Amino acid sequence: MSDRIAGCFGGLCPCLRDAYSPPPLHVSPASKAQETIEDRGQVEAQIRSLRRSILRRRGTPEANPQARKKTDKVLSHYEEVLQSLEVRLKELDHELHELGSGRVILSKIWSATARSI
């Protein structure tokens, strides 16, 4: 009996295997177009978030001039980042066009974006 238990603990017995053993995953690498579309989605999300933050900060009245200066400095930085993200978005659109099916892809993205705005 002890040999049988040793066999089980040695990994020879199927009774100790997991009840669920998922099959090995074979994930094919993403195409350049898929990567670009994902990047574009992330950049769009960052742009939306930054625009909301800018609007919120502009709408918040400051109690004193020092706080206003600090907020203005933060807003200036946010606006610079927003501009760079908008440039990046245009670059990604250009990449999609260069990849061939960009027009089809971009028309789907634009229609989806229009619905979410």
N, C-alpha and C positions, 0 to 999 in steps of 0.2 A: 504494500500500500504506500509506503513512504517513497518508493521509486516512482510510483504513479504521480504522486504530488510533486515530486522534484521535476518530473517530466512536464507537468503543467506549468510550474513556475519557471521552467527553463524556456518557455515559449513554444514548446512542441505541441501543446494541446490547444485545439481550436476554441475551447471553452473560455479562454481568457482574451480572445480577440474582441475588438470593439464590435458592437452590434451593427454599427453603421460604418462601413468603410467606403468613403466616396471614391468613385473612379478617378484615376489621374486626369488632371485637367490639361488639355492641349489648347492653349490660347495662341491664336495666330497674332503676330505683331500688327499693330495698328498701321493703317496706311498713312501717308503724309496728309492726305485730305482729312482723315479722321482726327489726326493730331491737331491740324489747323482749326478744324471745327470746334474741338474741345477747348483749345486755347482761346478762340474767339468768344466762346460762351463764358469763359472765366473772366476775360477782359470786360465783356459787356456787364457781367455781374458786378465787377469792381467799379465800373463807371456809374452804374445805377446807385450803388451804395455811397459812393463819394458825392454824387449830386444830392442825394438825400441829406448827407451830413452837412454839406455846404448850405443848403436851404435851411436846415434846422439851426445851424450856428448863426446864420444871418438874421434869423427871426428871433433870436434870444437877446433881449435887451441887457446891456451890461450895467452894473451898479456904479462903476467908477471908470475913469479914463484909462487907468493902467490895465484893467481887465479888458477894455475895448482894444487897446494896443495889442495885447496878447492874442485876442481872438482874431484881429485883423492879420496878424502874422501867421496864425494857423490857417486862416482862410486863403491867404496868399499861397502858402505851401500846397494846400489841397487843390487849388486851381491849377498850379503848375503840374501836379501829378495827374490831374484830370486831363490836361492838354496832352501830356505824354501818352496817356492811355488811349485817347482818341486817335492820336497818330498811329499807335500800335494797332488799333482796330482797323484803320485804313490799310495798313500794311498786310494784315491778315486777310482782308477782303481781296487785296491784290494777289496774294499768294493763292487764294482759292480760284481766282480767275485763271491764273497761270497753270493750275493743275488740270485744267480742261473742263471739268463739269462744274466749274465755279458758278456759272450763271444759274444753273438748276439748284445748286446747293444754296446760293445766296438768296434766291427768290423764296425758298422754303424758310430760311432763317429770317428774312425780312418780314414775311407774312406772320411767322410765329412771334416775332418781336412786336409787330403792330398790335397783335391781339393782347400781349401782356402789358402794354403801355396804358 
